[in-house]
Amino acid sequence: MVHPDSRPVVRPSRQDEVAAAGSELLGGPAGRRAGARSHHWPPVRIIALAMIGTFALGLVQKLPCARRGWFEGAATQYTHACYSDIPHLYTARGFADGLIPYFQRIPEETSASMEFLEYPVLTGMFMEFASWFTPGTGLVERPGQYYWLVNAGLLLVCAIVIAVCVSRTQPHRPWDGLMVALAPAFALTATINWDLLAVALTAAALLMWSRSRPLAAGVLIGLATAAKLYPLLLLGPLLLLCWRASRWRPFGRALTGAAAAWAAVNLPFILGATEGWSKFYTFSQERPVDFGSFWLILAHRTDWQLSPELVNDLATLMMLGGCAALAVLALSAPRRPRLAQLAFLVVALFILTNKVYSPQYVLWLIPLAALARPRWRDFLIWQCCEVIYFLGIWFYLAENAGAPGLPPGGYHLTIAAHLLGTLYLCVHVIRDVLRPERDPVRADGSDDPGGGVLDGAADRFTLRRWRRHPPSGATDTVAAPTVRPADRRPPDSATVSRET
C-alpha cells in the first residue's frame, strides 16, 4: 500500500497538457528534480492568493451595477451582466427596516410577493449578520450598496475556505485547488447570492471526511444543509461507499452529526417561527418552472401544461431514477468509486433535473469537479459552457426589460450549452469510474486520497462477483509519474491494480 503521507506531490504541469501549456507563462513545467518544498510558499498559500485575485476580478465585474445599475433602472444590470440579489433583497426582505427574519412578517408595501424570507435558516442568519454592519437608510444614500460590500467581504472568507479545503482534501494533489481559485464562473457568480456559505461548509465537510473525522464531517454537512438543501445529497454517496466497504460505524457517526447539527440550527425556528421557517420549503414546492432548466425549454416550445405540481413529481421521479442508477454504478463498478466522483454526480443530477437553475448554482459543482475530475481541459470546456449560460440569462432578461438582448430562442441555446457542458463532465467522471485506470487521481496508484476511512479499504459487498481488478489491497510499487496525460493508460511497469 502507498501510504498517503509518502506519496509525492502531483504537479499538474508534468501530467496535464493544458497545465503544462499554461505553465509556460511562468517559466515552464516543473522539472523532474523539483521537490515538494521547492517553492518558498506552499501551494495552499498560492492558491489562497489566487482565489483572492479571482474574487477581486469578480468584484470589478460588478462595478457598473454597484455604482448605479442596481438602483437606476433594471436594464443596466442585465446589459452589463452584473446583477446581484444581495442589494435588492436588503430592502425587499425587510433587513433595511430591521425586521427579524422568520419571526416577523414582511409588510406588503416592502414586498407584495413574499411574506417571509424564503431562504434556509443558516443563510438567513448570515444575511441578518451582514445587515448589522450596514449603515441605515438615514446615514447613507444607498445602503444596499454597502450591504453588498459587507456581504462581499464575508463571502470572500468563504471563497478562501473553499479553495484551501479543496487543496488539502487530497494531500498529494494540492494544486487541484487552483482549478477552483481560477474558475471563471466562480469570479462571475460569487456575489450574486449567498451560496458560497453552503459551498464552504460542504468543502470543509469533505476535508474532515478525508482526515477520517466522520463526526466532524457530519456536523458540517448538517450545517451546510441548514444553509442550502443540496449538501444533504452527500449522505447518499457516503452510504453507498460505506456499504460497499462495510464501514457502517463512520457512516453512522456522520449521519448522527448531520442530524444533530441541522436540528440545533433549525429547531428554535421550527418551534418559535413555524410559518416563517417553512417558507423556504413551501416556496420551493410552489415555484413554477423557471430560468435555466430544460423544463423551461419544454414550457416555451411545447403546449404542455407544466404546473408546479406536475414538474415536482416528474423531477422527483427523474432524481430517484438517477440515484438508483448511481447506486448500481457505485456497487458494481470494478473498483469502488471515489467519494468526490459520486458527490459530483449526485449534485449534477440534482441540478440537471431541477426546475430552476440560477447561474450561481455552478458554485456547488466547482469544488466537486476539481476533486472528481482534476483535468484542466475538461474543466475549462465545462466552464466555457457555464460562462455562455451566465451571459445568456442576463441578455435574455435585458430583452425582457426592453433593452437590446437575447430572444427566447437564443436563450434556449445557452441553456443547452449549460446542460451539455454539465453532461460532458458527468460522462468523463462515469468513464473514470468504469475504467479506473484512466482516472487522473488514480494514475499514480492511489485509491481514494479524499476517502478517509474508505481509502484502501477492502470491498465487502458488491453487485458483481466478476471484477476486472483484484480485491482491494496495497500497491507494491508505484513508479514516479512521467510527463504524459493522465488520461492515457500508464505503462505496465507503472500500473498497480488495486481493488477497493
C-alpha positions as CSV (number, residue, x, y, z in Angstrom):
1,M,0.0,0.0,0.0
2,V,1.1,3.5,-0.8
3,H,0.8,5.4,2.5
4,P,-0.9,8.8,1.9
5,D,1.9,10.7,3.5
6,S,4.5,9.0,1.4
7,R,3.1,10.0,-2.0
8,P,5.0,12.7,-3.9
9,V,3.1,15.9,-4.6
10,V,1.5,15.7,-8.0
11,R,2.5,18.6,-10.3
12,P,-0.2,19.2,-12.9
13,S,2.3,20.8,-15.3
14,R,4.0,17.4,-15.6
15,Q,0.8,15.4,-16.1
16,D,-1.7,17.7,-17.7
17,E,-1.2,19.1,-21.2
18,V,-3.2,22.3,-20.6
19,A,-1.5,22.9,-17.3
20,A,1.9,22.4,-18.9
21,A,1.0,24.9,-21.7
22,G,-0.2,27.4,-19.1
23,S,2.9,27.0,-17.0
24,E,5.0,28.4,-19.9
25,L,3.8,31.8,-18.8
26,L,5.6,31.2,-15.5
27,G,8.8,29.6,-16.9
28,G,7.6,26.2,-18.0
29,P,6.6,22.9,-16.3
30,A,8.2,21.8,-13.0
31,G,11.4,19.9,-13.5
32,R,12.0,16.3,-12.6
33,R,14.2,17.3,-9.6
34,A,11.7,19.8,-8.3
35,G,10.9,18.7,-4.7
36,A,7.7,19.2,-2.7
37,R,9.3,22.2,-1.0
38,S,10.9,23.8,-4.0
39,H,8.6,26.9,-3.6
40,H,9.2,29.4,-0.9
41,W,5.4,29.4,-0.4
42,P,3.4,26.2,0.0
43,P,0.8,25.5,-2.7
44,V,-2.1,26.3,-0.3
45,R,-0.9,29.8,0.2
46,I,-0.5,30.4,-3.5
47,I,-4.0,29.0,-4.1
48,A,-5.5,31.3,-1.4
49,L,-3.9,34.3,-3.0
50,A,-5.1,33.2,-6.5
51,M,-8.6,33.0,-5.0
52,I,-8.4,36.5,-3.6
53,G,-7.4,37.7,-7.1
54,T,-10.2,35.9,-8.8
55,F,-12.7,37.2,-6.3
56,A,-11.4,40.7,-6.8
57,L,-11.9,40.4,-10.5
58,G,-15.5,39.4,-9.9
59,L,-16.0,42.5,-7.8
60,V,-14.6,44.6,-10.6
61,Q,-17.0,43.0,-13.0
62,K,-19.9,44.1,-10.7
63,L,-18.8,47.7,-10.5
64,P,-21.2,49.1,-13.2
65,C,-24.0,47.8,-11.1
66,A,-22.5,48.8,-7.7
67,R,-22.2,52.4,-8.9
68,R,-25.8,52.8,-10.3
69,G,-27.1,49.8,-12.2
70,W,-28.8,48.2,-9.1
71,F,-30.6,51.5,-8.3
72,E,-31.3,53.3,-11.6
73,G,-33.4,51.1,-13.9
74,A,-33.5,47.3,-14.4
75,A,-31.9,47.0,-17.9
76,T,-28.5,48.3,-16.9
77,Q,-27.8,45.4,-14.5
78,Y,-28.7,43.0,-17.3
79,T,-26.8,44.6,-20.2
80,H,-23.7,44.7,-18.1
81,A,-24.3,41.2,-16.7
82,C,-23.6,42.4,-13.1
83,Y,-26.9,41.6,-11.4
84,S,-26.9,40.5,-7.8
85,D,-29.7,39.5,-5.5
86,I,-27.9,40.9,-2.4
87,P,-28.6,44.7,-2.7
88,H,-32.2,44.1,-3.8
89,L,-33.1,41.8,-1.0
90,Y,-31.7,44.1,1.6
91,T,-34.8,46.2,1.2
92,A,-37.2,43.7,-0.3
93,R,-36.9,41.3,2.6
94,G,-37.0,43.8,5.4
95,F,-33.4,43.9,6.5
96,A,-33.3,47.7,5.9
97,D,-36.2,48.1,8.2
98,G,-34.7,46.0,11.0
99,L,-37.2,43.1,10.7
100,I,-36.1,39.8,12.3
101,P,-36.1,37.1,9.6
102,Y,-38.7,34.3,10.0
103,F,-40.2,35.8,13.2
104,Q,-41.6,39.0,11.6
105,R,-43.8,39.1,8.6
106,I,-42.6,41.3,5.7
107,P,-45.0,44.2,5.1
108,E,-46.9,44.2,1.8
109,E,-45.5,47.6,0.9
110,T,-42.0,46.2,1.2
111,S,-42.7,43.0,-0.7
112,A,-46.0,42.2,-2.3
113,S,-45.0,38.7,-3.3
114,M,-43.1,37.3,-0.2
115,E,-44.4,37.3,3.4
116,F,-41.3,35.7,4.9
117,L,-37.7,35.2,4.0
118,E,-37.5,32.3,1.5
119,Y,-34.0,31.1,2.5
120,P,-32.9,28.3,4.8
121,V,-32.2,29.3,8.3
122,L,-28.4,29.5,8.4
123,T,-28.4,31.6,5.2
124,G,-31.0,33.9,6.7
125,M,-28.8,34.2,9.8
126,F,-25.8,35.1,7.6
127,M,-27.9,37.7,5.8
128,E,-29.1,39.2,9.1
129,F,-25.5,39.2,10.5
130,A,-24.3,41.2,7.4
131,S,-27.1,43.7,8.0
132,W,-25.8,44.6,11.4
133,F,-22.7,46.2,9.8
134,T,-24.6,48.1,7.1
135,P,-25.3,51.8,7.6
136,G,-29.0,52.6,7.8
137,T,-31.0,54.5,5.2
138,G,-30.7,57.8,7.1
139,L,-26.9,57.6,7.2
140,V,-26.0,56.8,3.5
141,E,-27.7,57.4,0.2
142,R,-27.6,53.7,-1.0
143,P,-27.4,51.3,2.0
144,G,-28.0,48.4,-0.4
145,Q,-24.6,49.2,-1.9
146,Y,-22.9,48.9,1.5
147,Y,-24.8,45.7,2.3
148,W,-23.4,44.2,-0.9
149,L,-19.9,45.2,0.1
150,V,-20.3,43.8,3.6
151,N,-21.5,40.5,2.2
152,A,-18.7,40.5,-0.4
153,G,-16.2,40.6,2.5
154,L,-17.9,37.7,4.3
155,L,-18.2,35.7,1.1
156,L,-14.5,36.3,0.3
157,V,-13.7,34.4,3.5
158,C,-16.0,31.6,2.3
159,A,-14.2,31.6,-1.0
160,I,-10.8,31.2,0.6
161,V,-12.1,28.4,2.8
162,I,-13.3,26.6,-0.3
163,A,-10.0,26.9,-2.1
164,V,-8.0,25.9,0.9
165,C,-10.2,22.9,1.7
166,V,-10.1,21.6,-1.8
167,S,-6.3,22.0,-1.8
168,R,-6.0,19.9,1.4
169,T,-8.6,17.3,0.8
170,Q,-6.3,15.1,-1.4
171,P,-3.0,15.8,0.3
172,H,-0.7,14.8,-2.6
173,R,-2.7,16.8,-5.1
174,P,-2.8,20.3,-3.5
175,W,-2.6,22.1,-6.9
176,D,-6.1,20.8,-7.8
177,G,-7.3,23.7,-5.6
178,L,-6.0,26.0,-8.3
179,M,-8.9,24.9,-10.6
180,V,-11.3,26.4,-8.0
181,A,-9.3,29.5,-7.5
182,L,-9.0,30.3,-11.2
183,A,-12.5,29.2,-12.3
184,P,-14.1,31.9,-14.5
185,A,-17.6,31.1,-13.4
186,F,-16.5,31.5,-9.7
187,A,-15.5,35.1,-10.3
188,L,-18.7,35.9,-12.2
189,T,-21.2,34.3,-9.8
190,A,-19.6,34.6,-6.3
191,T,-21.5,37.6,-5.2
192,I,-24.9,37.0,-6.9
193,N,-26.3,35.3,-3.9
194,W,-25.2,33.7,-0.6
195,D,-24.5,30.2,-2.0
196,L,-20.8,30.3,-1.0
197,L,-21.7,29.8,2.6
198,A,-23.1,26.3,2.0
199,V,-20.3,25.6,-0.5
200,A,-17.7,26.4,2.1
201,L,-19.3,24.2,4.7
202,T,-19.6,21.4,2.2
203,A,-15.9,21.7,1.2
204,A,-14.9,21.7,4.9
205,A,-17.0,18.6,5.4
206,L,-15.2,16.8,2.6
207,L,-11.9,17.8,4.1
208,M,-12.9,16.4,7.5
209,W,-14.0,13.2,6.0
210,S,-10.7,12.9,4.2
211,R,-9.0,13.2,7.6
212,S,-11.0,10.3,8.9
213,R,-13.2,12.5,11.1
214,P,-16.7,11.4,10.2
215,L,-18.4,13.1,13.1
216,A,-17.0,16.5,12.2
217,A,-17.8,15.9,8.6
218,G,-21.4,15.1,9.5
219,V,-21.7,18.2,11.6
220,L,-20.5,20.3,8.7
221,I,-22.9,18.5,6.3
222,G,-25.7,19.3,8.7
223,L,-24.7,23.0,8.9
224,A,-24.4,23.2,5.1
225,T,-27.8,21.6,4.7
226,A,-29.2,24.3,7.1
227,A,-27.8,26.9,4.6
228,K,-28.8,25.2,1.4
229,L,-30.6,21.9,0.6
230,Y,-28.1,20.3,-1.8
231,P,-25.4,19.3,0.7
232,L,-27.8,16.7,2.1
233,L,-27.2,14.7,-1.1
234,L,-23.6,13.9,0.1
235,L,-25.0,11.4,2.6
236,G,-26.1,9.2,-0.4
237,P,-22.6,8.6,-1.7
238,L,-21.3,8.1,1.8
239,L,-24.0,5.5,2.4
240,L,-23.2,3.6,-0.8
241,L,-19.4,3.6,-0.3
242,C,-19.6,2.7,3.4
243,W,-22.0,-0.1,2.4
244,R,-19.6,-1.4,-0.2
245,A,-16.7,-1.3,2.3
246,S,-18.8,-2.3,5.3
247,R,-17.7,0.8,7.2
248,W,-21.0,1.4,9.0
249,R,-19.7,3.0,12.2
250,P,-18.1,6.0,10.4
251,F,-21.3,6.5,8.3
252,G,-23.4,6.3,11.5
253,R,-21.3,9.0,13.1
254,A,-21.5,11.2,10.1
255,L,-25.3,10.8,9.9
256,T,-25.7,11.5,13.6
257,G,-23.5,14.6,13.4
258,A,-25.5,15.9,10.4
259,A,-28.9,15.3,12.0
260,A,-27.8,16.9,15.3
261,A,-26.2,20.0,13.6
262,W,-29.2,20.6,11.4
263,A,-31.6,20.2,14.3
264,A,-29.6,22.5,16.5
265,V,-29.9,25.3,13.9
266,N,-33.5,24.7,12.8
267,L,-35.4,23.6,16.0
268,P,-35.6,27.1,17.6
269,F,-37.1,28.4,14.4
270,I,-39.4,25.4,13.9
271,L,-40.8,25.9,17.4
272,G,-40.8,29.7,17.6
273,A,-41.5,30.7,13.9
274,T,-43.0,27.8,12.2
275,E,-44.6,29.7,9.4
276,G,-41.5,31.7,8.6
277,W,-39.2,28.7,8.9
278,S,-41.4,26.7,6.5
279,K,-41.4,29.4,3.8
280,F,-38.3,28.0,2.1
281,Y,-39.8,24.6,1.7
282,T,-43.3,25.8,0.6
283,F,-41.7,28.3,-1.8
284,S,-39.6,25.6,-3.4
285,Q,-42.6,23.4,-3.9
286,E,-44.8,26.1,-5.3
287,R,-42.2,27.7,-7.5
288,P,-43.1,27.3,-11.2
289,V,-40.7,26.3,-14.0
290,D,-38.0,28.9,-14.0
291,F,-34.7,30.1,-15.6
292,G,-32.0,27.7,-16.8
293,S,-33.8,24.4,-16.7
294,F,-34.7,22.1,-19.6
295,W,-38.2,22.3,-18.2
296,L,-38.3,26.0,-19.3
297,I,-37.4,25.0,-22.9
298,L,-40.2,22.4,-22.8
299,A,-42.6,25.1,-21.5
300,H,-41.7,27.6,-24.2
301,R,-41.5,25.2,-27.1
302,T,-44.4,22.9,-26.4
303,D,-48.1,23.2,-25.5
304,W,-47.6,21.1,-22.3
305,Q,-49.2,22.5,-19.2
306,L,-46.3,22.1,-16.8
307,S,-47.8,23.0,-13.5
308,P,-45.5,23.2,-10.4
309,E,-47.1,20.0,-9.0
310,L,-46.5,18.1,-12.2
311,V,-42.9,19.2,-12.6
312,N,-42.3,18.4,-8.9
313,D,-43.5,14.9,-9.4
314,L,-41.6,14.4,-12.7
315,A,-38.4,15.9,-11.3
316,T,-38.6,13.7,-8.2
317,L,-39.1,10.6,-10.3
318,M,-36.1,11.5,-12.5
319,M,-34.0,12.2,-9.4
320,L,-34.9,8.9,-7.8
321,G,-34.3,7.0,-11.0
322,G,-30.9,8.7,-11.4
323,C,-30.0,8.0,-7.8
324,A,-30.9,4.3,-8.3
325,A,-28.6,4.3,-11.4
326,L,-25.8,5.9,-9.3
327,A,-26.3,3.2,-6.6
328,V,-25.9,0.5,-9.2
329,L,-22.8,2.2,-10.5
330,A,-21.3,2.6,-7.0
331,L,-22.0,-1.0,-6.0
332,S,-21.0,-2.7,-9.3
333,A,-18.0,-0.7,-10.6
334,P,-14.8,-2.6,-11.0
335,R,-13.3,-0.5,-8.2
336,R,-15.1,1.4,-5.5
337,P,-15.7,4.9,-6.9
338,R,-14.0,7.8,-5.1
339,L,-16.2,9.9,-2.8
340,A,-15.7,13.0,-4.9
341,Q,-16.8,11.3,-8.0
342,L,-20.2,10.2,-6.6
343,A,-20.6,13.5,-4.8
344,F,-20.2,15.4,-8.1
345,L,-22.5,13.0,-10.0
346,V,-25.4,13.2,-7.5
347,V,-25.2,17.0,-7.2
348,A,-25.0,17.3,-11.0
349,L,-28.1,15.1,-11.3
350,F,-30.0,17.3,-8.9
351,I,-29.0,20.4,-11.0
352,L,-29.9,18.8,-14.3
353,T,-33.4,17.6,-13.1
354,N,-34.3,20.7,-11.0
355,K,-37.0,23.1,-12.3
356,V,-34.7,26.1,-11.9
357,Y,-31.0,26.7,-12.5
358,S,-29.8,30.1,-11.2
359,P,-26.3,31.0,-12.6
360,Q,-24.7,30.9,-9.1
361,Y,-25.6,27.2,-8.8
362,V,-22.4,26.4,-10.7
363,L,-20.6,27.2,-7.4
364,W,-22.0,24.0,-6.0
365,L,-20.2,21.9,-8.6
366,I,-16.8,23.7,-9.0
367,P,-15.1,22.2,-5.9
368,L,-16.6,18.8,-6.5
369,A,-15.4,18.9,-10.2
370,A,-11.9,19.8,-9.1
371,L,-11.8,16.8,-6.8
372,A,-13.7,14.4,-9.1
373,R,-12.1,15.1,-12.4
374,P,-8.9,17.2,-12.0
375,R,-8.3,17.6,-15.7
376,W,-7.9,21.2,-17.0
377,R,-9.1,20.6,-20.5
378,D,-12.4,19.1,-19.4
379,F,-12.8,21.6,-16.6
380,L,-12.3,24.6,-18.9
381,I,-14.7,23.2,-21.5
382,W,-17.4,23.0,-18.8
383,Q,-16.5,26.4,-17.5
384,C,-16.9,27.9,-21.0
385,C,-20.4,26.4,-21.2
386,E,-21.2,28.0,-17.9
387,V,-19.9,31.4,-18.9
388,I,-22.1,31.2,-22.0
389,Y,-25.1,30.5,-19.9
390,F,-24.2,33.3,-17.4
391,L,-24.2,35.8,-20.3
392,G,-27.3,34.3,-21.8
393,I,-29.6,34.7,-18.9
394,W,-28.7,38.4,-18.4
395,F,-29.1,39.3,-22.0
396,Y,-32.4,37.4,-22.1
397,L,-33.6,39.4,-19.1
398,A,-32.3,42.6,-20.8
399,E,-34.5,41.8,-23.8
400,N,-37.5,41.4,-21.5
401,A,-36.7,44.7,-19.9
402,G,-36.8,46.5,-23.3
403,A,-33.1,46.7,-23.9
404,P,-31.2,45.0,-26.8
405,G,-30.6,41.5,-25.7
406,L,-31.2,37.8,-26.4
407,P,-34.5,36.4,-27.7
408,P,-36.0,33.2,-26.2
409,G,-34.6,31.0,-28.9
410,G,-31.1,32.3,-28.2
411,Y,-31.6,31.9,-24.5
412,H,-32.6,28.3,-25.1
413,L,-29.3,27.7,-26.8
414,T,-27.4,29.0,-23.8
415,I,-29.4,26.6,-21.5
416,A,-28.5,23.8,-23.9
417,A,-24.8,24.8,-23.5
418,H,-25.1,24.6,-19.7
419,L,-26.8,21.2,-19.9
420,L,-24.4,19.7,-22.4
421,G,-21.4,21.1,-20.6
422,T,-22.5,19.5,-17.3
423,L,-23.3,16.2,-19.1
424,Y,-19.9,16.3,-20.7
425,L,-18.2,16.4,-17.4
426,C,-20.5,13.7,-16.0
427,V,-19.7,11.4,-18.8
428,H,-16.0,11.7,-18.1
429,V,-16.5,11.1,-14.4
430,I,-18.6,8.0,-15.1
431,R,-15.9,6.8,-17.6
432,D,-13.3,7.1,-14.9
433,V,-15.5,5.1,-12.5
434,L,-15.9,2.3,-15.0
435,R,-12.3,2.4,-16.2
436,P,-10.4,3.5,-13.1
437,E,-7.0,3.1,-14.8
438,R,-8.0,6.3,-16.7
439,D,-8.8,8.3,-13.5
440,P,-6.2,11.1,-13.2
441,V,-6.2,10.8,-9.4
442,R,-5.5,7.0,-9.5
443,A,-2.8,7.3,-12.2
444,D,-0.1,7.1,-9.5
445,G,-1.5,4.1,-7.8
446,S,-3.7,5.9,-5.3
447,D,-7.0,4.6,-4.2
448,D,-9.2,7.4,-2.8
449,P,-6.9,10.1,-1.2
450,G,-10.0,12.0,-0.2
451,G,-11.9,9.0,1.1
452,G,-10.7,9.0,4.7
453,V,-11.7,5.7,6.3
454,L,-12.5,4.4,2.8
455,D,-9.1,4.9,1.3
456,G,-7.6,1.5,0.7
457,A,-10.5,-0.3,2.4
458,A,-11.4,-3.8,1.1
459,D,-14.7,-4.4,-0.6
460,R,-17.3,-6.3,1.5
461,F,-20.3,-6.0,-0.7
462,T,-20.7,-5.6,-4.5
463,L,-23.4,-6.3,-7.1
464,R,-21.0,-8.3,-9.2
465,R,-18.8,-11.2,-8.5
466,W,-16.6,-10.9,-11.5
467,R,-14.2,-8.0,-11.4
468,R,-11.6,-6.6,-13.7
469,H,-9.3,-5.8,-10.8
470,P,-8.2,-8.0,-7.9
471,P,-9.5,-7.3,-4.4
472,S,-8.6,-4.2,-2.6
473,G,-5.0,-4.2,-1.4
474,A,-1.9,-2.1,-1.3
475,T,0.1,-1.2,-4.2
476,D,3.6,-2.8,-4.1
477,T,5.3,-0.3,-6.3
478,V,4.4,3.0,-7.8
479,A,6.6,4.4,-10.4
480,A,7.1,8.2,-10.5
481,P,4.7,9.8,-12.9
482,T,6.2,10.7,-16.3
483,V,5.3,13.6,-18.5
484,R,2.2,12.2,-20.1
485,P,-1.5,12.9,-20.0
486,A,-3.1,11.0,-17.1
487,D,-5.9,10.0,-19.5
488,R,-3.6,7.6,-21.2
489,R,-3.1,4.1,-19.8
490,P,0.3,4.1,-18.0
491,P,2.9,1.5,-18.9
492,D,2.6,-1.9,-17.2
493,S,5.6,-1.1,-15.0
494,A,3.9,1.9,-13.5
495,T,0.4,0.3,-13.2
496,V,-0.7,-1.2,-9.9
497,S,-4.1,-2.8,-9.9
498,R,-5.8,-2.2,-6.7
499,E,-9.4,-3.3,-5.9
500,T,-11.1,-1.3,-3.2
